Amino acid sequence: MEEFGLYIGIAATAIYVGSLLYITFFCLMQLHLLWKYHKAKSVPFSNTENGGKIFPFVTIQLPIYNEKYVVERLIDCVASFNYPKERFEIQILDDSTDDTVDLVDHRVKKYQAAGFQIFHIRREVRSGFKAGALQEGMKTARGEFIAIFDADFLPNKNFLLETIPEFNHPKIGVVQTRWEHINEKYSLLTRLQAFQLNVHFTVEQSGRQFADFLLQFNGTGGVWRAETISDAGGWQADTLTEDLDLSYRAQLKGWRIKYMESVGSPAELPAEMIGLKSQQYRWMKGGAETAKKVLPTVWSSSLPMIKKVHATGHLLSSAIFIFVFIAGVFSVPTLITIDVFAWDAGCFTVFLLGLLSIGIVYYVANSNIPGEMNESKSKLLKFIYLFPIFLALSMGLSLHNSIAVLQGFFGKKTPFVRTPKFNIVSVDDSFKRKQYFSQKLSWSTIGEGILTLYFLFGLSYGLYKGNNAFLMYHTLLFIGFGSIFYYSLKHATVK
């Protein structure tokens, strides 16, 4: 029996170590992007000016679906662009099934009377979801360039003046701007989302651009050359991340993406757990679907090996949650094995290299947000406060996100579930008693509750045995799964 237990312990430890190796490799790739980002920051920024002489015609597409709380502010914002109104048109691609339709219709008539070229485009069948709406809009779009904004965005008035001149090279097919967060300070949940997104919109995007790696259009807050969309095969609805998919197809056709970290596009973050989970599910599953679809073409291309490796890491980034989940689950039997057979756990400290790497990446990313002038001391204190909570939240989401990733890899088809926005701007705003607020719990929430107890057992076992090797790790796992479980229940039962 003891020999059998040893084999089980060795197997569990091997799985745990294998997961940590993958996580560490992922963290080191992020550190490599940080190095490229640092080099990019040392290069003086040069902006292309058009001197107000050339205003190519632009089509602005606003894909919406049941967004009555934010659609009016979006239309007003876009209509106020500092760009000759005879040189742009607005397509409101409206698949709504509620009174959003009437709100849009009223705004369209108002701006048409003021001389704007604005069109309310409706489809009889909502096929292809957002990708289908964008592709439908392309049939009548007259613009040489196509700017796209989701319903929760509030682009700056100079957006077109700042982005259009960047198409100064004929092979630049996309200009993407940095997301800003209008409700970052609403709650701890929104602060943590901003904390994570800031890494993508600083270190990752700028680092990839400087290194000439493949980047992505983020679905909104950017501009496409219309020719690029057509040449790359158009918007396709066979993944939940049509933006990532088209980005890679375009770059594999020779087009380039220009990322502008200096230009911010403010948007609203999900303010409640159910909405955050739906967004995470779409991003994780869609990322896996896109990886499955595009990676064979990436590896059969003539791209240099370093580009292929980083493209693979980028497309498989959602898979990190599978290994975070596996490492967490197998850490408890590993702890028991170490205790029973008196193994030395000191060898695991090598994996702190990955934690150190990702910590540096997150600190730099959140200390270099354009426009923020906080003291270095306050930035450090903010990081020390948020980083451990962010790690716990990421661990707590690992079951939910792993299910999404596996469904993407195995080809399970699910509908595009958009994340509703409620015009949450200040701390006085609330999502309670509002339409679109989902109170549907997924089966994974029950699993999160069970895992909360599981990691409480692991934490208690270590304390009882006086083995502190996994003390902090199991504390974070317990807090992470416990918080996700608690807030899922709380937000699903709010009145």
MIDO-80510 format. One record per residue (C-alpha): residue number from 1; residue in three letters; x, y, z. Coordinates in steps of 0.25 Angstrom, whole numbers, plus 2048, in hexadecimal, padded with zeros to 3 digits. Layout:
<recs>
n:NUM res:ALA u:X v:Y w:Z;
...
</recs>
This chain:
<recs>
n:1 res:MET u:800 v:800 w:800;
n:2 res:GLU u:80B v:809 w:803;
n:3 res:GLU u:812 v:806 w:7F6;
n:4 res:PHE u:805 v:809 w:7EF;
n:5 res:GLY u:804 v:817 w:7F6;
n:6 res:LEU u:812 v:81A w:7F2;
n:7 res:TYR u:80E v:818 w:7E3;
n:8 res:ILE u:802 v:820 w:7E5;
n:9 res:GLY u:80A v:82B w:7EC;
n:10 res:ILE u:815 v:82B w:7E1;
n:11 res:ALA u:80A v:82C w:7D6;
n:12 res:ALA u:803 v:838 w:7DD;
n:13 res:THR u:810 v:83F w:7DF;
n:14 res:ALA u:814 v:83D w:7D1;
n:15 res:ILE u:807 v:843 w:7CB;
n:16 res:TYR u:809 v:84E w:7D5;
n:17 res:VAL u:817 v:851 w:7D1;
n:18 res:GLY u:814 v:850 w:7C2;
n:19 res:SER u:809 v:85A w:7C4;
n:20 res:LEU u:813 v:863 w:7CB;
n:21 res:LEU u:81D v:862 w:7BF;
n:22 res:TYR u:812 v:867 w:7B5;
n:23 res:ILE u:80E v:872 w:7BE;
n:24 res:THR u:81D v:876 w:7C0;
n:25 res:PHE u:81F v:876 w:7B1;
n:26 res:PHE u:813 v:87F w:7AF;
n:27 res:CYS u:818 v:889 w:7B9;
n:28 res:LEU u:826 v:889 w:7B3;
n:29 res:MET u:820 v:88C w:7A5;
n:30 res:GLN u:819 v:898 w:7AC;
n:31 res:LEU u:826 v:89C w:7B2;
n:32 res:HIS u:82C v:89C w:7A4;
n:33 res:LEU u:821 v:8A5 w:79F;
n:34 res:LEU u:824 v:8AE w:7AA;
n:35 res:TRP u:832 v:8AF w:7A5;
n:36 res:LYS u:82D v:8B3 w:798;
n:37 res:TYR u:823 v:8BD w:79E;
n:38 res:HIS u:82F v:8C3 w:7A5;
n:39 res:LYS u:837 v:8C4 w:798;
n:40 res:ALA u:82B v:8CA w:791;
n:41 res:LYS u:82A v:8D5 w:79C;
n:42 res:SER u:838 v:8D9 w:79A;
n:43 res:VAL u:835 v:8DD w:78B;
n:44 res:PRO u:82F v:8EB w:78A;
n:45 res:PHE u:821 v:8EB w:786;
n:46 res:SER u:81E v:8F2 w:778;
n:47 res:ASN u:810 v:8F5 w:774;
n:48 res:THR u:80B v:8F7 w:765;
n:49 res:GLU u:804 v:904 w:763;
n:50 res:ASN u:7FB v:906 w:757;
n:51 res:GLY u:7FA v:915 w:75A;
n:52 res:GLY u:7EB v:914 w:758;
n:53 res:LYS u:7EC v:914 w:749;
n:54 res:ILE u:7E8 v:905 w:746;
n:55 res:PHE u:7DB v:8FF w:74C;
n:56 res:PRO u:7D9 v:8F2 w:746;
n:57 res:PHE u:7CA v:8ED w:747;
n:58 res:VAL u:7C8 v:8E4 w:753;
n:59 res:THR u:7BD v:8DB w:756;
n:60 res:ILE u:7BA v:8DA w:765;
n:61 res:GLN u:7B3 v:8CC w:769;
n:62 res:LEU u:7AC v:8CB w:777;
n:63 res:PRO u:7A8 v:8BC w:778;
n:64 res:ILE u:79D v:8BC w:784;
n:65 res:TYR u:793 v:8B2 w:78A;
n:66 res:ASN u:78A v:8B6 w:795;
n:67 res:GLU u:792 v:8C2 w:79A;
n:68 res:LYS u:788 v:8CC w:79F;
n:69 res:TYR u:790 v:8D1 w:7AA;
n:70 res:VAL u:79C v:8D5 w:7A2;
n:71 res:VAL u:798 v:8D6 w:793;
n:72 res:GLU u:794 v:8E5 w:794;
n:73 res:ARG u:7A1 v:8EA w:79A;
n:74 res:LEU u:7A9 v:8E2 w:790;
n:75 res:ILE u:7A2 v:8E8 w:784;
n:76 res:ASP u:7A3 v:8F6 w:78A;
n:77 res:CYS u:7B2 v:8F4 w:78C;
n:78 res:VAL u:7B5 v:8EF w:77E;
n:79 res:ALA u:7AC v:8FA w:778;
n:80 res:SER u:7B5 v:904 w:77F;
n:81 res:PHE u:7C2 v:900 w:778;
n:82 res:ASN u:7CB v:90B w:774;
n:83 res:TYR u:7CB v:906 w:765;
n:84 res:PRO u:7C3 v:90C w:75A;
n:85 res:LYS u:7B5 v:906 w:75A;
n:86 res:GLU u:7B5 v:905 w:74B;
n:87 res:ARG u:7C1 v:8FC w:74C;
n:88 res:PHE u:7BB v:8F1 w:755;
n:89 res:GLU u:7AF v:8E9 w:756;
n:90 res:ILE u:7A9 v:8E1 w:762;
n:91 res:GLN u:7A3 v:8D4 w:761;
n:92 res:ILE u:79B v:8CF w:76D;
n:93 res:LEU u:79B v:8C0 w:76C;
n:94 res:ASP u:78F v:8BD w:774;
n:95 res:ASP u:78B v:8AF w:778;
n:96 res:SER u:783 v:8B3 w:784;
n:97 res:THR u:776 v:8AD w:788;
n:98 res:ASP u:771 v:8B7 w:792;
n:99 res:ASP u:76F v:8C6 w:793;
n:100 res:THR u:77D v:8C9 w:790;
n:101 res:VAL u:778 v:8C9 w:781;
n:102 res:ASP u:76F v:8D5 w:784;
n:103 res:LEU u:77A v:8DD w:78B;
n:104 res:VAL u:783 v:8DA w:77F;
n:105 res:ASP u:779 v:8DE w:776;
n:106 res:HIS u:776 v:8EC w:77D;
n:107 res:ARG u:785 v:8EF w:77D;
n:108 res:VAL u:787 v:8EB w:76F;
n:109 res:LYS u:77C v:8F5 w:76A;
n:110 res:LYS u:781 v:900 w:773;
n:111 res:TYR u:78F v:8FF w:76D;
n:112 res:GLN u:78A v:8FD w:75F;
n:113 res:ALA u:783 v:90A w:760;
n:114 res:ALA u:790 v:910 w:764;
n:115 res:GLY u:797 v:90C w:758;
n:116 res:PHE u:79E v:8FF w:75C;
n:117 res:GLN u:79F v:8F3 w:754;
n:118 res:ILE u:79A v:8E9 w:75E;
n:119 res:PHE u:792 v:8DC w:75B;
n:120 res:HIS u:78A v:8D3 w:764;
n:121 res:ILE u:78D v:8C5 w:75E;
n:122 res:ARG u:784 v:8B9 w:763;
n:123 res:ARG u:785 v:8AB w:75F;
n:124 res:GLU u:779 v:8A1 w:75F;
n:125 res:VAL u:782 v:896 w:764;
n:126 res:ARG u:78D v:898 w:76E;
n:127 res:SER u:796 v:88D w:768;
n:128 res:GLY u:7A5 v:88E w:76B;
n:129 res:PHE u:7A2 v:897 w:777;
n:130 res:LYS u:7AD v:8A3 w:777;
n:131 res:ALA u:7B5 v:89D w:76B;
n:132 res:GLY u:7A8 v:89C w:763;
n:133 res:ALA u:7A4 v:8AA w:766;
n:134 res:LEU u:7B2 v:8B0 w:762;
n:135 res:GLN u:7B2 v:8A8 w:755;
n:136 res:GLU u:7A4 v:8AD w:752;
n:137 res:GLY u:7A8 v:8BB w:754;
n:138 res:MET u:7B4 v:8B9 w:74A;
n:139 res:LYS u:7AA v:8B7 w:73F;
n:140 res:THR u:7A6 v:8C5 w:73F;
n:141 res:ALA u:7B2 v:8CC w:746;
n:142 res:ARG u:7B8 v:8D7 w:73D;
n:143 res:GLY u:7C4 v:8DA w:746;
n:144 res:GLU u:7D3 v:8D7 w:742;
n:145 res:PHE u:7D4 v:8D5 w:751;
n:146 res:ILE u:7CB v:8CE w:75B;
n:147 res:ALA u:7CB v:8D3 w:769;
n:148 res:ILE u:7C4 v:8C9 w:773;
n:149 res:PHE u:7BF v:8CC w:781;
n:150 res:ASP u:7B7 v:8C3 w:78B;
n:151 res:ALA u:7AB v:8C9 w:792;
n:152 res:ASP u:7B2 v:8CC w:79F;
n:153 res:PHE u:7BD v:8D4 w:799;
n:154 res:LEU u:7BF v:8E4 w:799;
n:155 res:PRO u:7CA v:8E7 w:78F;
n:156 res:ASN u:7D0 v:8F5 w:790;
n:157 res:LYS u:7CC v:900 w:786;
n:158 res:ASN u:7DA v:8FF w:77F;
n:159 res:PHE u:7DA v:8F0 w:77D;
n:160 res:LEU u:7D9 v:8F0 w:76E;
n:161 res:LEU u:7E3 v:8FC w:76D;
n:162 res:GLU u:7ED v:8F4 w:776;
n:163 res:THR u:7EB v:8E6 w:76F;
n:164 res:ILE u:7E9 v:8E8 w:760;
n:165 res:PRO u:7F6 v:8EF w:75E;
n:166 res:GLU u:7FD v:8E3 w:763;
n:167 res:PHE u:7F9 v:8DB w:756;
n:168 res:ASN u:805 v:8E2 w:750;
n:169 res:HIS u:80B v:8D5 w:74B;
n:170 res:PRO u:802 v:8CD w:740;
n:171 res:LYS u:804 v:8C0 w:748;
n:172 res:ILE u:7FF v:8C5 w:755;
n:173 res:GLY u:7F1 v:8BF w:756;
n:174 res:VAL u:7ED v:8C2 w:764;
n:175 res:VAL u:7EF v:8CC w:76E;
n:176 res:GLN u:7EB v:8C8 w:77C;
n:177 res:THR u:7EB v:8D2 w:788;
n:178 res:ARG u:7EC v:8CF w:797;
n:179 res:TRP u:7E0 v:8CC w:7A0;
n:180 res:GLU u:7DD v:8D5 w:7AB;
n:181 res:HIS u:7D4 v:8D2 w:7B7;
n:182 res:ILE u:7C9 v:8DD w:7BA;
n:183 res:ASN u:7C4 v:8D5 w:7C6;
n:184 res:GLU u:7D1 v:8CF w:7CB;
n:185 res:LYS u:7CF v:8D5 w:7D9;
n:186 res:TYR u:7C1 v:8CF w:7DB;
n:187 res:SER u:7C5 v:8C3 w:7E3;
n:188 res:LEU u:7D0 v:8B9 w:7E6;
n:189 res:LEU u:7CB v:8B1 w:7DA;
n:190 res:THR u:7CC v:8BC w:7D0;
n:191 res:ARG u:7DA v:8C0 w:7D6;
n:192 res:LEU u:7DF v:8B1 w:7D4;
n:193 res:GLN u:7DA v:8B1 w:7C5;
n:194 res:ALA u:7E1 v:8BE w:7C2;
n:195 res:PHE u:7EE v:8B8 w:7C9;
n:196 res:GLN u:7EE v:8AC w:7C0;
n:197 res:LEU u:7E9 v:8B4 w:7B3;
n:198 res:ASN u:7F4 v:8BE w:7B5;
n:199 res:VAL u:7FF v:8B3 w:7B3;
n:200 res:HIS u:7F9 v:8B0 w:7A5;
n:201 res:PHE u:7F8 v:8BE w:7A1;
n:202 res:THR u:806 v:8C2 w:7A5;
n:203 res:VAL u:810 v:8B7 w:7A6;
n:204 res:GLU u:80A v:8AD w:79C;
n:205 res:GLN u:805 v:8B5 w:791;
n:206 res:SER u:811 v:8BF w:791;
n:207 res:GLY u:81B v:8B4 w:793;
n:208 res:ARG u:815 v:8AC w:788;
n:209 res:GLN u:815 v:8B8 w:77F;
n:210 res:PHE u:824 v:8BC w:782;
n:211 res:ALA u:828 v:8AD w:780;
n:212 res:ASP u:820 v:8AC w:773;
n:213 res:PHE u:818 v:8A1 w:778;
n:214 res:LEU u:809 v:89E w:775;
n:215 res:LEU u:800 v:8A7 w:77D;
n:216 res:GLN u:7F1 v:8A8 w:77D;
n:217 res:PHE u:7E5 v:8B1 w:77A;
n:218 res:ASN u:7DD v:8B1 w:787;
n:219 res:GLY u:7CF v:8B1 w:781;
n:220 res:THR u:7CD v:8C0 w:784;
n:221 res:GLY u:7D4 v:8CD w:785;
n:222 res:GLY u:7DB v:8CB w:778;
n:223 res:VAL u:7DB v:8CE w:769;
n:224 res:TRP u:7DC v:8C4 w:75E;
n:225 res:ARG u:7E0 v:8C7 w:74F;
n:226 res:ALA u:7D4 v:8C2 w:748;
n:227 res:GLU u:7DD v:8BB w:73E;
n:228 res:THR u:7E3 v:8B3 w:749;
n:229 res:ILE u:7D6 v:8AE w:74E;
n:230 res:SER u:7D2 v:8A9 w:740;
n:231 res:ASP u:7E0 v:8A4 w:73C;
n:232 res:ALA u:7E1 v:89B w:749;
n:233 res:GLY u:7D4 v:895 w:747;
n:234 res:GLY u:7CA v:89E w:74E;
n:235 res:TRP u:7C3 v:89C w:75C;
n:236 res:GLN u:7C1 v:88D w:75F;
n:237 res:ALA u:7B8 v:888 w:76A;
n:238 res:ASP u:7BE v:87A w:76C;
n:239 res:THR u:7C5 v:87F w:779;
n:240 res:LEU u:7C0 v:888 w:785;
n:241 res:THR u:7CC v:891 w:783;
n:242 res:GLU u:7CA v:896 w:774;
n:243 res:ASP u:7D4 v:8A1 w:777;
n:244 res:LEU u:7E0 v:898 w:77B;
n:245 res:ASP u:7DD v:88F w:76F;
n:246 res:LEU u:7DC v:89A w:765;
n:247 res:SER u:7E9 v:8A1 w:76B;
n:248 res:TYR u:7F1 v:894 w:768;
n:249 res:ARG u:7EB v:891 w:75B;
n:250 res:ALA u:7EE v:8A0 w:756;
n:251 res:GLN u:7FD v:89F w:75C;
n:252 res:LEU u:7FF v:892 w:755;
n:253 res:LYS u:7FB v:898 w:748;
n:254 res:GLY u:806 v:8A3 w:74A;
n:255 res:TRP u:7FE v:8AE w:751;
n:256 res:ARG u:804 v:8B5 w:75D;
n:257 res:ILE u:7FD v:8BA w:76A;
n:258 res:LYS u:801 v:8C7 w:770;
n:259 res:TYR u:7FF v:8C8 w:77F;
n:260 res:MET u:7FE v:8D6 w:785;
n:261 res:GLU u:800 v:8D6 w:794;
n:262 res:SER u:7FF v:8E5 w:794;
n:263 res:VAL u:7F1 v:8E6 w:790;
n:264 res:GLY u:7E6 v:8E1 w:79A;
n:265 res:SER u:7D8 v:8DC w:797;
n:266 res:PRO u:7D0 v:8DD w:7A4;
n:267 res:ALA u:7C6 v:8D1 w:7A7;
n:268 res:GLU u:7BE v:8CB w:7B2;
n:269 res:LEU u:7C3 v:8BF w:7B9;
n:270 res:PRO u:7B9 v:8B4 w:7BE;
n:271 res:ALA u:7B4 v:8B8 w:7CC;
n:272 res:GLU u:7AF v:8AB w:7D1;
n:273 res:MET u:7B4 v:89C w:7D1;
n:274 res:ILE u:7AA v:896 w:7C8;
n:275 res:GLY u:7AD v:8A0 w:7BD;
n:276 res:LEU u:7BC v:89E w:7BF;
n:277 res:LYS u:7BB v:88F w:7BE;
n:278 res:SER u:7B3 v:890 w:7B1;
n:279 res:GLN u:7BE v:899 w:7AB;
n:280 res:GLN u:7C9 v:890 w:7B0;
n:281 res:TYR u:7C2 v:884 w:7AA;
n:282 res:ARG u:7C1 v:88A w:79D;
n:283 res:TRP u:7CF v:88F w:79C;
n:284 res:MET u:7D5 v:882 w:7A1;
n:285 res:LYS u:7CC v:879 w:799;
n:286 res:GLY u:7CE v:882 w:78C;
n:287 res:GLY u:7DD v:882 w:78F;
n:288 res:ALA u:7DE v:873 w:78F;
n:289 res:GLU u:7D5 v:872 w:782;
n:290 res:THR u:7DE v:87C w:77B;
n:291 res:ALA u:7EA v:875 w:77F;
n:292 res:LYS u:7E5 v:868 w:77A;
n:293 res:LYS u:7E1 v:86F w:76D;
n:294 res:VAL u:7ED v:877 w:76A;
n:295 res:LEU u:7F9 v:870 w:770;
n:296 res:PRO u:7FB v:866 w:765;
n:297 res:THR u:7FC v:872 w:75B;
n:298 res:VAL u:806 v:879 w:764;
n:299 res:TRP u:80F v:86D w:765;
n:300 res:SER u:80E v:86A w:756;
n:301 res:SER u:812 v:879 w:753;
n:302 res:SER u:81F v:87F w:750;
n:303 res:LEU u:820 v:887 w:75D;
n:304 res:PRO u:82C v:886 w:765;
n:305 res:MET u:82C v:87C w:770;
n:306 res:ILE u:82C v:887 w:77B;
n:307 res:LYS u:820 v:88C w:775;
n:308 res:LYS u:819 v:87F w:774;
n:309 res:VAL u:81C v:87C w:783;
n:310 res:HIS u:817 v:889 w:788;
n:311 res:ALA u:80B v:888 w:77F;
n:312 res:THR u:808 v:87A w:785;
n:313 res:GLY u:80A v:880 w:793;
n:314 res:HIS u:800 v:88B w:790;
n:315 res:LEU u:7F6 v:882 w:789;
n:316 res:LEU u:7F7 v:878 w:795;
n:317 res:SER u:7F7 v:882 w:7A0;
n:318 res:SER u:7E9 v:87E w:7A5;
n:319 res:ALA u:7EE v:870 w:7A7;
n:320 res:ILE u:7F6 v:875 w:7B3;
n:321 res:PHE u:7EA v:874 w:7BB;
n:322 res:ILE u:7EA v:865 w:7B9;
n:323 res:PHE u:7F7 v:863 w:7BF;
n:324 res:VAL u:7F4 v:86D w:7CA;
n:325 res:PHE u:7E8 v:864 w:7CD;
n:326 res:ILE u:7F0 v:857 w:7CC;
n:327 res:ALA u:7FB v:85C w:7D5;
n:328 res:GLY u:7F2 v:861 w:7DF;
n:329 res:VAL u:7EA v:854 w:7E0;
n:330 res:PHE u:7F7 v:84B w:7E0;
n:331 res:SER u:7FE v:854 w:7EB;
n:332 res:VAL u:7F6 v:84E w:7F6;
n:333 res:PRO u:7FA v:83F w:7F3;
n:334 res:THR u:808 v:844 w:7F1;
n:335 res:LEU u:808 v:84B w:7FE;
n:336 res:ILE u:803 v:83E w:805;
n:337 res:THR u:80D v:836 w:7FD;
n:338 res:ILE u:819 v:83F w:802;
n:339 res:ASP u:814 v:83E w:810;
n:340 res:VAL u:812 v:82F w:810;
n:341 res:PHE u:81F v:82B w:809;
n:342 res:ALA u:827 v:837 w:810;
n:343 res:TRP u:82B v:83C w:802;
n:344 res:ASP u:833 v:849 w:801;
n:345 res:ALA u:82A v:854 w:7FB;
n:346 res:GLY u:835 v:85E w:7F9;
n:347 res:CYS u:836 v:85A w:7EB;
n:348 res:PHE u:829 v:861 w:7E8;
n:349 res:THR u:82F v:86E w:7EB;
n:350 res:VAL u:835 v:86F w:7DD;
n:351 res:PHE u:826 v:871 w:7D8;
n:352 res:LEU u:826 v:87E w:7DF;
n:353 res:LEU u:82E v:883 w:7D3;
n:354 res:GLY u:821 v:883 w:7CC;
n:355 res:LEU u:81A v:88B w:7D7;
n:356 res:LEU u:825 v:895 w:7D7;
n:357 res:SER u:824 v:897 w:7C8;
n:358 res:ILE u:815 v:899 w:7C7;
n:359 res:GLY u:816 v:8A2 w:7D4;
n:360 res:ILE u:820 v:8AB w:7CD;
n:361 res:VAL u:818 v:8AB w:7C0;
n:362 res:TYR u:80B v:8B0 w:7C7;
n:363 res:TYR u:812 v:8BA w:7D0;
n:364 res:VAL u:819 v:8C1 w:7C3;
n:365 res:ALA u:80C v:8C0 w:7BB;
n:366 res:ASN u:804 v:8C7 w:7C6;
n:367 res:SER u:80E v:8D1 w:7C9;
n:368 res:ASN u:80F v:8D6 w:7BB;
n:369 res:ILE u:801 v:8D9 w:7B7;
n:370 res:PRO u:801 v:8E6 w:7AE;
n:371 res:GLY u:7FB v:8F2 w:7B5;
n:372 res:GLU u:7FD v:8ED w:7C3;
n:373 res:MET u:806 v:8F5 w:7CC;
n:374 res:ASN u:806 v:8ED w:7D9;
n:375 res:GLU u:812 v:8ED w:7E2;
n:376 res:SER u:81B v:8E1 w:7E1;
n:377 res:LYS u:818 v:8DE w:7F0;
n:378 res:SER u:809 v:8DE w:7EE;
n:379 res:LYS u:80A v:8D5 w:7E1;
n:380 res:LEU u:812 v:8CB w:7E9;
n:381 res:LEU u:808 v:8CB w:7F4;
n:382 res:LYS u:7FD v:8C9 w:7EA;
n:383 res:PHE u:805 v:8BD w:7E4;
n:384 res:ILE u:807 v:8B7 w:7F2;
n:385 res:TYR u:7F9 v:8B8 w:7F5;
n:386 res:LEU u:7F3 v:8B3 w:7E7;
n:387 res:PHE u:7FD v:8A8 w:7E3;
n:388 res:PRO u:7FA v:89E w:7ED;
n:389 res:ILE u:7EB v:8A0 w:7EB;
n:390 res:PHE u:7EC v:89F w:7DC;
n:391 res:LEU u:7F4 v:892 w:7DE;
n:392 res:ALA u:7E9 v:88C w:7E6;
n:393 res:LEU u:7DE v:891 w:7DD;
n:394 res:SER u:7E5 v:88B w:7D1;
n:395 res:MET u:7E6 v:87E w:7D8;
n:396 res:GLY u:7D7 v:87E w:7DC;
n:397 res:LEU u:7D3 v:880 w:7CE;
n:398 res:SER u:7DC v:875 w:7C9;
n:399 res:LEU u:7D1 v:86A w:7CA;
n:400 res:HIS u:7C7 v:873 w:7C2;
n:401 res:ASN u:7D1 v:877 w:7B8;
n:402 res:SER u:7D7 v:869 w:7B6;
n:403 res:ILE u:7C9 v:864 w:7B2;
n:404 res:ALA u:7C8 v:86F w:7A8;
n:405 res:VAL u:7D6 v:86C w:7A2;
n:406 res:LEU u:7D3 v:85D w:7A1;
n:407 res:GLN u:7C6 v:85F w:79A;
n:408 res:GLY u:7CD v:868 w:790;
n:409 res:PHE u:7D8 v:85D w:78E;
n:410 res:PHE u:7CE v:852 w:78C;
n:411 res:GLY u:7C4 v:85A w:783;
n:412 res:LYS u:7B8 v:85B w:78C;
n:413 res:LYS u:7AF v:866 w:785;
n:414 res:THR u:7A9 v:870 w:78E;
n:415 res:PRO u:7A2 v:87E w:78B;
n:416 res:PHE u:7A9 v:88B w:78C;
n:417 res:VAL u:7A5 v:890 w:79A;
n:418 res:ARG u:7A8 v:89F w:79B;
n:419 res:THR u:7AB v:8A6 w:7A8;
n:420 res:PRO u:7A0 v:8B0 w:7AB;
n:421 res:LYS u:7A4 v:8BE w:7B0;
n:422 res:PHE u:79C v:8C7 w:7B9;
n:423 res:ASN u:7A2 v:8D5 w:7B8;
n:424 res:ILE u:7AA v:8D2 w:7C5;
n:425 res:VAL u:7B3 v:8DE w:7C5;
n:426 res:SER u:7B4 v:8E3 w:7D4;
n:427 res:VAL u:7B3 v:8DC w:7E1;
n:428 res:ASP u:7A5 v:8E1 w:7E3;
n:429 res:ASP u:7A0 v:8D9 w:7D7;
n:430 res:SER u:79A v:8CB w:7D8;
n:431 res:PHE u:797 v:8BF w:7CF;
n:432 res:LYS u:78C v:8BB w:7D9;
n:433 res:ARG u:77E v:8BA w:7D3;
n:434 res:LYS u:782 v:8BC w:7C5;
n:435 res:GLN u:77E v:8B5 w:7B9;
n:436 res:TYR u:789 v:8AB w:7B3;
n:437 res:PHE u:78E v:8A8 w:7C1;
n:438 res:SER u:790 v:899 w:7C1;
n:439 res:GLN u:78D v:891 w:7CD;
n:440 res:LYS u:790 v:883 w:7C7;
n:441 res:LEU u:79B v:87B w:7CE;
n:442 res:SER u:7A3 v:871 w:7C6;
n:443 res:TRP u:7A7 v:863 w:7CB;
n:444 res:SER u:7B5 v:868 w:7CD;
n:445 res:THR u:7B1 v:870 w:7D9;
n:446 res:ILE u:7AD v:864 w:7E0;
n:447 res:GLY u:7BB v:85F w:7DD;
n:448 res:GLU u:7C1 v:86C w:7E2;
n:449 res:GLY u:7BA v:869 w:7EF;
n:450 res:ILE u:7BF v:85B w:7F0;
n:451 res:LEU u:7CE v:860 w:7ED;
n:452 res:THR u:7CD v:86B w:7F8;
n:453 res:LEU u:7CB v:85F w:802;
n:454 res:TYR u:7D6 v:857 w:7FB;
n:455 res:PHE u:7E0 v:862 w:7FD;
n:456 res:LEU u:7DC v:865 w:80B;
n:457 res:PHE u:7DF v:856 w:80E;
n:458 res:GLY u:7ED v:858 w:807;
n:459 res:LEU u:7EF v:864 w:80F;
n:460 res:SER u:7EB v:85E w:81C;
n:461 res:TYR u:7F3 v:851 w:819;
n:462 res:GLY u:7FF v:859 w:817;
n:463 res:LEU u:7FD v:861 w:824;
n:464 res:TYR u:7FA v:855 w:82C;
n:465 res:LYS u:806 v:84D w:827;
n:466 res:GLY u:80F v:85A w:829;
n:467 res:ASN u:813 v:859 w:81A;
n:468 res:ASN u:813 v:867 w:815;
n:469 res:ALA u:818 v:864 w:807;
n:470 res:PHE u:80A v:867 w:800;
n:471 res:LEU u:804 v:870 w:80B;
n:472 res:MET u:804 v:87D w:802;
n:473 res:TYR u:800 v:875 w:7F6;
n:474 res:HIS u:7F4 v:86E w:7FC;
n:475 res:THR u:7F0 v:87B w:803;
n:476 res:LEU u:7EF v:882 w:7F6;
n:477 res:LEU u:7E7 v:876 w:7F0;
n:478 res:PHE u:7DE v:876 w:7FB;
n:479 res:ILE u:7DB v:885 w:7FA;
n:480 res:GLY u:7DA v:885 w:7EB;
n:481 res:PHE u:7D0 v:87A w:7EA;
n:482 res:GLY u:7C9 v:87F w:7F6;
n:483 res:SER u:7C8 v:88D w:7F1;
n:484 res:ILE u:7C3 v:888 w:7E3;
n:485 res:PHE u:7B9 v:87F w:7E9;
n:486 res:TYR u:7B4 v:88A w:7F3;
n:487 res:TYR u:7B2 v:895 w:7E9;
n:488 res:SER u:7AC v:88C w:7DE;
n:489 res:LEU u:7A1 v:888 w:7E9;
n:490 res:LYS u:7A0 v:896 w:7EE;
n:491 res:HIS u:79E v:89D w:7E0;
n:492 res:ALA u:795 v:892 w:7DB;
n:493 res:THR u:78C v:894 w:7E7;
n:494 res:VAL u:78C v:8A3 w:7E7;
n:495 res:LYS u:77F v:8AA w:7E7;
</recs>
